Amino acid sequence: MTATDRSLIAAALAARRAGEFRLPELLADWDGRPIGEKVRLGNDFLREVRKGAFAGIRDTGRKTAGGHIYRKEG
């Protein structure tokens, strides 16, 4: 995960209300990214969440066709 991606994600998380979300909802340019970059970023974000790098964010352990579902705690 690049420092730019980390900053964009952190800012989006700070502005987001508590509740469930998927990573693509945090990045406005998600649809324009190459598939390989999406996979890499998704894997990096999942690992970081599981390590506790994003306070108050947890992996729900569920996944849909759109990706992992995360939860921001209130």
Z-matrix of the N, CA and C atoms (Angstrom, degrees):
N
C 1 1.451
C 2 1.533 1 107.63
N 3 1.314 2 115.56 1 128.32
C 4 1.467 3 118.97 2 -179.77
C 5 1.526 4 109.76 3 -76.37
N 6 1.316 5 115.49 4 161.88
C 7 1.462 6 120.50 5 177.17
C 8 1.535 7 110.22 6 -62.26
N 9 1.317 8 116.82 7 -35.38
C 10 1.469 9 120.86 8 178.38
C 11 1.524 10 110.52 9 -65.08
N 12 1.334 11 116.71 10 -46.91
C 13 1.463 12 119.85 11 178.18
C 14 1.529 13 110.64 12 -61.08
N 15 1.319 14 116.50 13 -43.13
C 16 1.468 15 120.62 14 179.77
C 17 1.529 16 110.54 15 -60.04
N 18 1.313 17 117.08 16 -42.68
C 19 1.471 18 121.36 17 179.37
C 20 1.524 19 111.36 18 -65.32
N 21 1.323 20 116.62 19 -43.83
C 22 1.469 21 120.32 20 178.74
C 23 1.521 22 111.31 21 -62.54
N 24 1.325 23 116.36 22 -43.58
C 25 1.464 24 120.80 23 179.78
C 26 1.517 25 110.65 24 -65.89
N 27 1.323 26 117.55 25 -45.11
C 28 1.467 27 121.06 26 -179.88
C 29 1.528 28 111.38 27 -61.02
N 30 1.329 29 117.12 28 -40.98
C 31 1.467 30 120.69 29 178.91
C 32 1.527 31 110.78 30 -65.86
N 33 1.330 32 116.68 31 -42.24
C 34 1.466 33 120.42 32 179.42
C 35 1.522 34 110.79 33 -65.28
N 36 1.320 35 117.05 34 -38.56
C 37 1.463 36 120.42 35 178.62
C 38 1.521 37 111.47 36 -67.02
N 39 1.328 38 116.79 37 -38.99
C 40 1.462 39 120.63 38 179.74
C 41 1.529 40 111.20 39 -63.43
N 42 1.315 41 116.50 40 -34.34
C 43 1.463 42 121.17 41 -177.47
C 44 1.530 43 112.46 42 -85.15
N 45 1.308 44 117.19 43 -10.19
C 46 1.463 45 121.97 44 -173.75
C 47 1.527 46 111.27 45 -88.59
N 48 1.321 47 115.40 46 143.59
C 49 1.461 48 120.32 47 173.88
C 50 1.527 49 109.86 48 -75.46
N 51 1.317 50 115.15 49 164.48
C 52 1.467 51 120.41 50 176.81
C 53 1.525 52 109.45 51 -62.14
N 54 1.317 53 115.66 52 148.20
C 55 1.460 54 121.11 53 178.65
C 56 1.512 55 111.59 54 138.47
N 57 1.320 56 114.77 55 -177.93
C 58 1.454 57 121.00 56 -177.45
C 59 1.530 58 112.23 57 -83.13
N 60 1.328 59 114.48 58 150.28
C 61 1.468 60 120.51 59 178.74
C 62 1.520 61 109.05 60 -159.09
N 63 1.309 62 115.51 61 167.51
C 64 1.465 63 123.47 62 172.58
C 65 1.525 64 107.47 63 -118.26
N 66 1.294 65 117.32 64 152.18
C 67 1.461 66 122.48 65 -177.91
C 68 1.529 67 113.43 66 -52.47
N 69 1.340 68 120.63 67 -43.98
C 70 1.463 69 119.35 68 -178.81
C 71 1.532 70 114.16 69 -57.39
N 72 1.328 71 117.24 70 -23.71
C 73 1.460 72 120.68 71 178.87
C 74 1.524 73 112.01 72 -70.07
N 75 1.323 74 117.35 73 -16.65
C 76 1.462 75 121.42 74 -177.58
C 77 1.520 76 113.36 75 -91.19
N 78 1.324 77 117.49 76 -17.31
C 79 1.460 78 121.19 77 -173.47
C 80 1.525 79 110.73 78 -120.94
N 81 1.308 80 116.34 79 113.67
C 82 1.471 81 122.04 80 -177.26
C 83 1.531 82 112.15 81 -62.05
N 84 1.316 83 117.20 82 -29.17
C 85 1.466 84 120.55 83 -177.10
C 86 1.536 85 113.36 84 -94.77
N 87 1.319 86 117.52 85 14.28
C 88 1.464 87 121.53 86 -175.59
C 89 1.528 88 112.55 87 -53.81
N 90 1.335 89 117.51 88 -48.82
C 91 1.464 90 120.94 89 -175.89
C 92 1.528 91 112.78 90 -63.96
N 93 1.306 92 118.17 91 -24.55
C 94 1.453 93 121.49 92 -179.27
C 95 1.519 94 114.41 93 -87.50
N 96 1.317 95 117.25 94 -4.67
C 97 1.468 96 120.55 95 -178.49
C 98 1.529 97 110.51 96 -83.28
N 99 1.321 98 116.89 97 146.88
C 100 1.474 99 120.33 98 175.98
C 101 1.530 100 110.24 99 -64.26
N 102 1.316 101 117.22 100 150.97
C 103 1.463 102 122.13 101 -176.49
C 104 1.529 103 111.90 102 -56.77
N 105 1.312 104 117.27 103 -41.20
C 106 1.465 105 120.32 104 179.63
C 107 1.514 106 112.50 105 -61.18
N 108 1.321 107 116.29 106 -38.63
C 109 1.462 108 120.95 107 178.30
C 110 1.529 109 110.63 108 -67.92
N 111 1.335 110 116.67 109 -38.24
C 112 1.465 111 120.73 110 178.09
C 113 1.527 112 110.52 111 -63.05
N 114 1.323 113 116.14 112 -44.15
C 115 1.467 114 120.58 113 -179.97
C 116 1.524 115 110.10 114 -63.44
N 117 1.326 116 116.73 115 -47.08
C 118 1.463 117 120.99 116 -179.65
C 119 1.514 118 111.12 117 -60.66
N 120 1.326 119 116.39 118 -47.79
C 121 1.452 120 120.54 119 -178.58
C 122 1.528 121 111.15 120 -64.88
N 123 1.334 122 116.27 121 -40.09
C 124 1.460 123 119.75 122 177.69
C 125 1.520 124 112.11 123 -61.87
N 126 1.325 125 116.47 124 -43.43
C 127 1.465 126 120.73 125 177.93
C 128 1.526 127 111.46 126 -65.72
N 129 1.325 128 116.56 127 -43.11
C 130 1.468 129 120.68 128 178.55
C 131 1.529 130 110.88 129 -61.61
N 132 1.331 131 116.60 130 -44.29
C 133 1.463 132 120.28 131 -178.81
C 134 1.532 133 110.40 132 -64.15
N 135 1.315 134 117.39 133 -44.16
C 136 1.461 135 121.24 134 179.03
C 137 1.528 136 110.44 135 -58.50
N 138 1.320 137 117.26 136 -46.72
C 139 1.471 138 120.68 137 178.94
C 140 1.520 139 111.32 138 -61.92
N 141 1.322 140 116.73 139 -43.09
C 142 1.467 141 120.57 140 -179.51
C 143 1.532 142 111.43 141 -64.52
N 144 1.325 143 116.45 142 -41.65
C 145 1.466 144 120.32 143 177.91
C 146 1.526 145 109.82 144 -61.80
N 147 1.303 146 116.90 145 -45.74
C 148 1.466 147 120.67 146 -179.14
C 149 1.522 148 112.64 147 -65.23
N 150 1.343 149 117.31 148 -27.28
C 151 1.466 150 121.49 149 176.34
C 152 1.525 151 111.93 150 -82.04
N 153 1.340 152 117.18 151 -10.44
C 154 1.458 153 120.23 152 -179.38
C 155 1.514 154 114.46 153 87.62
N 156 1.319 155 117.16 154 18.05
C 157 1.462 156 121.43 155 -177.43
C 158 1.536 157 113.21 156 -68.76
N 159 1.325 158 116.85 157 -23.44
C 160 1.462 159 121.32 158 178.27
C 161 1.531 160 106.84 159 -115.12
N 162 1.316 161 116.10 160 101.16
C 163 1.466 162 121.73 161 -175.47
C 164 1.525 163 111.29 162 -57.94
N 165 1.320 164 115.59 163 134.75
C 166 1.456 165 120.96 164 176.93
C 167 1.516 166 114.87 165 81.27
N 168 1.333 167 117.24 166 2.70
C 169 1.465 168 121.27 167 179.82
C 170 1.519 169 108.11 168 -110.96
N 171 1.328 170 116.07 169 133.11
C 172 1.465 171 118.76 170 177.97
C 173 1.520 172 110.42 171 -134.99
N 174 1.308 173 114.80 172 155.97
C 175 1.463 174 123.07 173 175.37
C 176 1.520 175 106.83 174 -84.04
N 177 1.326 176 117.49 175 126.62
C 178 1.463 177 120.27 176 179.89
C 179 1.520 178 112.11 177 -77.07
N 180 1.321 179 116.92 178 -15.05
C 181 1.456 180 120.60 179 -176.71
C 182 1.519 181 112.67 180 83.40
N 183 1.336 182 115.94 181 3.51
C 184 1.466 183 120.43 182 178.57
C 185 1.530 184 109.06 183 -107.95
N 186 1.333 185 114.03 184 154.27
C 187 1.460 186 119.78 185 179.77
C 188 1.522 187 108.21 186 -142.76
N 189 1.324 188 116.12 187 141.33
C 190 1.460 189 122.28 188 175.34
C 191 1.522 190 107.61 189 -118.68
N 192 1.301 191 116.14 190 -178.27
C 193 1.463 192 119.81 191 176.95
C 194 1.525 193 110.72 192 -59.36
N 195 1.326 194 116.96 193 -25.88
C 196 1.462 195 121.30 194 -179.91
C 197 1.507 196 114.66 195 -87.23
N 198 1.324 197 117.73 196 -0.43
C 199 1.459 198 120.80 197 177.26
C 200 1.517 199 113.57 198 119.49
N 201 1.324 200 114.35 199 -176.00
C 202 1.464 201 121.35 200 179.89
C 203 1.520 202 110.55 201 -62.64
N 204 1.316 203 114.64 202 147.97
C 205 1.460 204 120.11 203 176.35
C 206 1.529 205 107.37 204 -105.55
N 207 1.308 206 114.41 205 126.92
C 208 1.464 207 122.26 206 179.08
C 209 1.525 208 108.86 207 -111.53
N 210 1.334 209 115.42 208 166.05
C 211 1.464 210 119.58 209 178.78
C 212 1.523 211 108.77 210 -135.37
N 213 1.336 212 114.21 211 130.92
C 214 1.456 213 120.40 212 171.85
C 215 1.522 214 106.42 213 -95.09
N 216 1.313 215 115.24 214 123.06
C 217 1.458 216 120.76 215 179.99
C 218 1.531 217 109.03 216 -80.81
N 219 1.311 218 115.59 217 146.36
C 220 1.469 219 122.05 218 -176.85
C 221 1.467 220 112.71 219 -82.51
